[in-house]
């Protein structure tokens, strides 16, 4: 009966209860969705880092990471590889040569890390092959030639080896994508011009269009006007194993596009056989072995196992390689809890206010209930239940709305492309897929109930202090 | 059989350094199935005496013994429980729980006492029939007249078969027809259930129906008339 009475009491003043419930819905939705968004961002970052950039575990000589000396190769590579392959949980390995050098064109030079790979083995560990921009190349597939390089789109922009031009075909394509005629008419002024770098092209566009127009149409125009000639040459220079300066021309065999512009600008992939020859390293010499595991969570324990098996080598899991990533994944749960508690604390004040009004309005009724024999425990329980029902109704509705919105946006993604440059500079994708676990909702429900209980304490104590004789006579 | 003994009970209030003897040395006994009215001018101590009898207030001195239990010996939580099981209340303002139906209001105390569903339903039906409101069982108080609400309040007061019912000005807010109907029902229940009714009242109709009329003045019993 107490449950039923408390539930019915919630709806006694429908408008007031709905206002409180709505505030709980909004608060819970905002909190859950924000957390899902952050979760999605972090999950994507970790996934991208592990599957496109650093992999799960990296193994090198102990001193190699101090100054990347090319002479510090892994001893007994075959035995080492065999040991790694036999370790439980390892699903792929790839051996690499790592050389620090410069990428040069007639226009620009920039420092890069040159990574010599066996393309077939590398595919088992990193999926950069799937990130190649269509039309720019096909990884190293079917290429028997030497001195081929896979570079990032941002590096190509940096070296000024991409082109932007607006010919008739491009203008027609833009019209087909729905750009208004007045925009096309303005672009005609740039027809026939070729720009060798993005900044120049953007500057011309900004001169043509007002700020809002530029923001709205700029990205699609840039995308259509962009072109790259497959096989474009650039020069890689570096120091070989004998400290001699070496340089060689490489042809681009593909441009990869990932969310991390820093990585794109700084990492060039070539065949390890080419790099062996240029650096003077003997065949099957490697500086680094990258290892893929079943799950990111397993990487730490497998790295520890490998460290014991390979005591002469440095074995680092992704958490040690990128401690900021580790910090995000490990600390983020505490952050979510604090964030959630702040939101619920704010909501609690609204509930406390409402429950105080409830007690004040029902002074006579509460006095009567005490008079006819409702003990303090039951009076407290009834008020506490009303508070819990209020918060739980709003909380459950808020969570249902969150689930629906998260489900939709987890499929479509949330497009933050207007901030793409900033996101990519930090290694994040501008298309975010919110993500939340089922267990999170269980914790949220418990927290909402606790909020309801805590919010009821002060109003319930006020109710218990009522003198039934005076309360019954109250107006 | 005595259901209630009031032994030299006094209640004094200290208000702004003035001592007020709301009840002053009252000694009364009540038997089973009495239908008694306590009358007196405003400020005579009627309501205070009823509050003391009902355990809603503590006497400054004296004892109140209900069915052998001295109220002053009970702890606060025991007193609330004792009240629930032994005393029924009918208030001047009907004081039903507005969100519950008539049926739910009547069975409220029985559910607090953890009666079984069957026993609750049986007793609720019996009482709603006795007060003539079986057809309004699923109506909420807002959908009933004042007289109907007060009848539900009487049914609720009798739900757990208390030793006696205290009614503080139960007809004060009712029209004459409703008041008459209510009093007839209460008298009938007094006979059928053999439960003592003690009224605090100004209503002449109540006084006329009562078997015993106790007159208070300045907190003292000035007369105690028992009628045949």
Interface residues (C-beta under 8 A of the other chain):
Chain A: X1 X4 X5 X8 X9 X11 X12 X364 X365 X368 X369 X370 X371 X372 X373 X374 X375 X376 X378 X468 X469 X472
Chain B: X51 X54 X56 X57 X76 X77 X80 X81 X83 X84 X85 X88 X89 X91 X93 X95 X97 X98 X99 X100 X104 X107 X108 X109 X111 X112 X156 X157
